[in-house]
Amino acid sequence: MQKSKKIMPSLKAKIAKAYEFPIECAGDIPVVEIKGRFEAYVTGCSKIKEYTSDKISFTAEKYCVEISGEDLVMSDFNAGCVCISGIISSVNIE
C-alpha cells in the first residue's frame, strides 16, 4: 500500500496565515486561475516538464502542475507565470 505524501506548509505560508494574508502571498505554492474551460493562468512556475497539445506540465516550487485537454497552447511564460489556452479537461497538482 502506498502512503500519501503529506505536504507541510512552509514557514512563509504559516506567517501569511497568521497575519491573514492570502496564502499565495507566501510565494511557494502555485496559484491556478481557470476561466471557463478555455483558459488557465498559473503563477509560480519554474520549469516546463512536458508540452504537447493534450498535456502541459511544469514544476512550481515543490509541486508538479499538470493541465490536460485538447489543442492546448502555452502563449506566455514570463516571470514564473504561464497562460494556457485550449479545451481544458483537468488540472492536477501533486
C-alpha positions, 0 to 999 in steps of 0.5 A: 500500500502506498502512503500519501505524501503529506505536504507541510506548509512552509514557514512563509505560508504559516506567517501569511496565515497568521497575519491573514494574508492570502496564502499565495502571498507566501510565494511557494505554492502555485496559484491556478486561475481557470476561466471557463474551460478555455483558459488557465493562468498559473503563477509560480512556475519554474520549469516546463516538464512536458508540452504537447497539445493534450498535456502541459506540465511544469514544476512550481516550487515543490509541486508538479502542475499538470493541465490536460485537454485538447489543442492546448497552447502555452502563449506566455511564460514570463516571470514564473507565470504561464497562460494556457489556452485550449479545451481544458479537461483537468488540472492536477497538482501533486 
